[in-house]
Amino acid sequence: MRTIAIVSQKGGAGKTTLAVNLATEAARSSVALIVDTDPQATASRWGQWRGGGDPEVVDCGAPTLLAGKLAKAADLGAEVAVIDTPPHADAMARQAAQLADLLLIPCRPRAFDLAAIEATAELVRSSRKPAFVVFNAGPPRAPHIYRDAANLIGGEFGLEIAPVILPERAAFHHSVAAGRTAPEHELQGKAAGEIRELWAWICGQLGMSTRALAVPA
């Protein structure tokens, strides 16, 4: 089973939105689940709004239980697990980072968000796992903003940047409240295309098959 942890020291970075969109995209071609380790239980609430179905959302309230939850999911046939972590570099976030195959750090290209990367960067370094910053919720047409943010993050914190950006899109906001994702909300929309592109890149990072990644009919 491949495990992806979504980590960020800053609250409101978009961790849950990224987690549910990626896990749902993974579920198109694999048995996927979301492990909700955030006390705010936002991913679990999204699962309730969704009314069940794939991907399954599993609660995990203690770091000591996380390894067992992942092992059980793998035994039951899960192929992909996406861990939604709390907004602090605490014991749960550290445990998730240690157990994951890939770490994704959602970050808005804004001053306060960029400054908060420092604590997350320390967590990433201690895990020694491959990690990438995913820029999200920024302006759709401002390449210089993302370029400057990438230079700052790479220079100051030594983190790599994912090649796919998820700009501010209405589809992300409209879909979540209905227990859906951007591709489910607007199949041919820009947000849907960006999620598919990001997932295809993640599959490459994890050595996973890219079967069924084409836009469904």
C-alpha positions in Angstrom: 0.0 0.0 0.0 1.2 3.5 -0.9 0.8 6.1 1.8 0.7 9.9 1.3 0.7 12.3 4.3 -0.6 15.8 3.9 1.3 17.9 6.4 1.5 21.6 7.3 2.2 23.5 10.5 -0.3 26.2 9.5 -4.1 25.9 9.9 -6.2 26.8 6.9 -3.5 25.6 4.4 -5.9 23.4 2.5 -4.8 20.0 3.8 -8.2 18.4 3.9 -9.2 19.8 0.5 -6.1 18.3 -1.0 -6.5 15.0 0.8 -10.1 14.4 -0.2 -9.5 15.4 -3.9 -6.4 13.2 -4.2 -7.9 10.2 -2.4 -11.1 10.4 -4.6 -9.0 10.6 -7.7 -7.0 7.6 -6.5 -10.2 5.7 -5.9 -11.0 5.8 -9.6 -8.4 3.2 -10.2 -7.3 1.8 -6.8 -8.8 0.9 -3.4 -8.2 4.1 -1.6 -9.0 5.6 1.8 -8.5 8.8 3.8 -7.1 8.5 7.4 -8.4 11.5 9.4 -6.0 12.3 12.2 -7.1 15.9 12.7 -9.1 16.5 16.0 -11.3 18.9 14.0 -12.4 15.8 11.9 -12.9 17.9 8.8 -12.3 15.0 6.4 -14.7 12.8 8.5 -17.4 15.5 8.2 -16.8 15.6 4.4 -17.3 11.8 4.4 -20.6 12.2 6.2 -21.7 14.9 3.7 -20.8 12.5 0.9 -23.0 9.8 2.4 -20.5 7.0 2.2 -18.9 5.4 -0.8 -15.4 5.6 -2.0 -13.0 6.7 -0.6 -13.7 5.5 2.9 -12.8 7.9 5.6 -11.2 6.3 8.7 -10.8 8.2 12.0 -7.5 7.9 14.0 -7.3 9.9 17.2 -3.9 8.8 18.6 -0.4 8.5 17.1 0.0 5.1 18.6 -2.9 3.7 16.7 -1.9 5.0 13.2 0.5 2.2 12.2 -2.1 -0.3 13.2 -4.9 1.4 11.2 -2.7 1.5 8.1 -1.7 -2.1 8.5 -5.3 -3.2 8.8 -6.3 -1.2 5.8 -3.5 -2.8 3.8 -4.6 -6.3 5.0 -8.1 -5.5 3.8 -6.8 -4.7 0.3 -6.3 -0.9 0.4 -3.8 0.2 -2.2 -3.6 4.0 -1.4 -4.0 5.8 2.0 -4.0 9.6 2.2 -3.4 10.9 5.8 -4.9 14.2 6.7 -2.9 15.5 9.6 -3.5 18.1 12.3 -2.4 21.8 11.7 0.6 21.4 14.1 4.0 19.6 13.9 2.9 17.5 16.9 3.3 13.8 17.6 0.5 12.8 15.2 2.0 14.7 12.3 5.4 13.3 13.0 4.1 9.7 13.1 2.3 10.2 9.9 5.4 11.5 8.3 7.4 8.5 9.5 4.9 6.1 8.1 4.3 7.8 4.7 6.0 7.1 1.4 5.5 10.6 0.2 4.8 13.9 2.0 2.8 16.8 0.5 2.9 20.2 2.0 0.0 22.5 0.8 1.0 26.1 1.0 -0.6 29.4 -0.2 1.9 31.7 -1.9 1.5 34.4 0.8 3.9 35.8 3.3 2.3 34.3 6.5 1.9 30.9 4.9 5.5 30.9 3.5 6.9 31.9 6.9 5.0 29.0 8.6 6.8 26.5 6.3 9.8 26.5 8.7 8.3 24.2 11.3 7.0 21.8 8.6 10.4 21.8 6.9 12.0 20.6 10.2 9.4 17.8 10.4 10.1 16.8 6.8 13.9 16.7 7.4 13.5 14.5 10.5 11.3 12.0 8.5 13.8 11.6 5.7 11.0 11.0 3.3 10.5 12.6 -0.1 8.5 15.7 0.3 7.1 18.4 -2.0 5.3 21.7 -1.5 2.1 22.0 -3.4 1.1 25.6 -4.0 -2.6 26.1 -3.7 -5.3 28.8 -3.4 -3.3 31.5 -5.1 -4.2 33.6 -8.0 -4.7 31.7 -11.3 -2.6 34.0 -13.4 0.4 35.2 -11.5 3.4 33.1 -12.4 5.8 35.5 -10.8 4.2 35.0 -7.4 4.7 31.3 -7.6 8.2 31.7 -8.9 9.2 34.0 -6.1 7.6 31.7 -3.5 9.4 28.7 -4.9 12.7 30.5 -4.8 12.1 31.5 -1.2 11.1 28.0 -0.1 13.9 26.3 -2.0 16.5 28.8 -0.8 15.4 29.2 2.8 14.1 25.7 3.7 15.5 23.4 1.0 12.1 22.0 0.0 11.2 20.9 -3.5 8.1 22.2 -5.3 5.6 20.0 -7.0 5.3 20.8 -10.7 1.5 21.2 -10.5 -0.2 24.2 -8.9 -3.8 24.2 -7.6 -4.9 27.9 -7.9 -8.0 29.3 -6.3 -10.9 27.8 -8.0 -14.6 28.0 -7.2 -15.0 24.3 -7.9 -13.0 23.4 -4.8 -15.3 25.4 -2.5 -18.6 24.4 -4.1 -17.7 20.7 -4.2 -16.5 20.2 -0.6 -19.8 21.3 1.0 -21.6 18.6 -1.0 -19.2 15.9 -0.1 -17.8 15.9 -3.5 -14.5 16.9 -5.2 -13.6 19.3 -8.0 -13.6 16.6 -10.7 -16.9 15.4 -9.6 -18.4 18.9 -9.5 -17.2 19.9 -12.9 -15.6 17.1 -14.9 -14.1 19.2 -17.6 -13.2 22.2 -15.4 -9.7 23.6 -14.8 -9.6 22.4 -11.2 -10.5 18.9 -12.3 -7.7 18.9 -14.8 -5.2 20.2 -12.3 -6.2 17.4 -9.8 -5.8 14.8 -12.4 -2.4 16.2 -13.5 -1.2 16.3 -9.8 -2.4 12.7 -9.2 -0.6 11.5 -12.4 2.6 13.1 -11.2 2.2 11.5 -7.7 1.7 8.1 -9.3 5.1 8.6 -11.0 6.7 9.6 -7.7 5.4 6.4 -6.1 6.0 4.1 -9.0 2.3 3.4 -9.4 0.5 2.5 -12.5 -1.3 5.4 -14.2 -4.1 3.2 -15.4 -7.6 4.9 -15.7 -6.1 8.4 -15.4 -7.8 9.6 -18.6 -10.9 11.8 -18.2 -13.9 9.4 -17.7 -16.6 9.5 -20.3 
